[in-house]
Amino acid sequence: GVAGPGVQPGKHTEGLLEQLDAARVPVLGLALNRVRTWPNGGSPPRALLEPGSLQEESALLARALGSDGERAGKAAIAMARGYASQVIQDERNTAPLRAQAERHGLFVRCVPEFEQDVHDLLGLDRLRAYLFEEEGRQTSSPGRA
């Protein structure tokens, strides 16, 4: 089966997996598509999510680059915080599906949200690498999307 990281697609997929199990239809695994992931895997640093943390870094930018540098630094921090919260939300939204897959002995593959939609062979090859765990791509593990 394939599911996205949202709450509704997750609930629909959970129900579908239960129906398939009840009907004794074999399912081998689950692909979680368009999951926002933190660069190089893992979870976002907690310091990034704490209000007021990183003020020192912002002050350093202000001293080094002036007010423009401080504004750019604050904007970068705000963007990183926003993305970090989306990564955490995707982790939370996919946790029930991951748990259900684990209970049923299914494999789980995470395909990150790519910069652009897949419309060509190169995009399909990139997708294939995630689905078949090539090049050290991440698989399901607790707390990871």
N, C-alpha and C positions, 0 to 999 in steps of 0.2 A: 504494500500500500504506500501511498504518497500523501503527505500532509504538510501544510504550512505551519508557521509558528504561532498563528493567531489563536485566540480562545475558541472561537466558533469552529474553525476547521479541525482543531484538536478534539473537540467534543464529538463532532461528526465522525471523525476517524475512530475514536474510542468506541462509539456505537457500532460502526461498521465492523471493526475487529471482533466485537462480541457476537454480532450476527454471523460472521463468517465462522467463528469458533463453534457456535451453536449448530450451524449447518455442516460442520466438519469439513469445511473447505480449507485446505492447507495454505497457510501463509508463512512465508519464510522470513520476511523482514519488513522494515518500515524505513522509508526515506523521508527525512524532514527537510523540506525544500525552503529556500530563501530565508534561512536562519541567519540572523545577524550574530557574528562572532567577533571576539576580541582578537586583534592581530596576534599571530603566533599562538593562538589557543589560550586556554585558561579563562579566568574571569578578570574583569576590569579591576585595577587597584582600588582598594577601599578608600584610600586617601582622596582619590579623585571625586568620590561621591559625597564626601563630608563637606558641609558648608564651611567656608573660611580656610580650608586646607589649601595649599598652593598659593596663599597670599605672598609668601616669601618669594616664590618664583616670579610672581607678577611684579613685585617690587624690584627684583633684580633686573627684569626686562625694562622697567621704567628708568632705572639708573643707567643701564647700558644704552638704551635706544630712545629715551625720552618718552613723551606722552604718546606718540604714535606707537612705539614699541609696547607700552603698557596696554593700550587699547587692543592692539593685535594679540598680545598675550592673553588678555581677558577673553577675547572672542574665541581664541583657540581652546582655552580651558572650557568655555561654555559649550563649544561644539563637542569636545571630548566627553564632557559630562552628559550631554544629551545622547550621544551614541552609546555611552556606557549604560545609561538607564534603559535603552532599547535592547541591548545585549542581555541585561539582567531580566527584562520582561520576557524576552524569547526563552531564556532558560526556565523561567517560572511557567510559562505557557506550555512548554514541551515536556515538563517534568511528569505529568500524569501519563502521557503517551509513552515516555521512556519506561516508566514503572510498569505499565501494562505490557509493553513489549518484553520486558525482562521476565515478568510472571509467566508469559507464554513461550519463553525461550526464543524470541525473535531477534534477529540482528537489527541494529539501527544505524543508519548512515545519515550524516548531516551534510547538506549541501548549502554553502553560504549564499547569501544574497550577492549575486555578481553585480558589477558596475553597470552592466547592460544585459538585456535579454539575450537568450541563446537563439541565434538565427543562422548559424553556419557550422561547418564541420569542426572548426577550431573550438567553438563554444561547446559543441557536443562532446568533443574529446576532453575538454576541461571538466564537464559534468561527469563523464565516465570515470575520470580519475578519482573523483570524490566517491562515487557509488561503489567502486571496486577497491577503494583504499590504497590507491597507488601514491607514490611519492610522499609517504609519511602523512597523508591526510588523516584528520582526526576521525575517530569513531565515537560511539556513545560512551560516555562515562559520566559519573555523577557530577552535577554542577557545570557541565559543559554543553554548549549548544552545537 
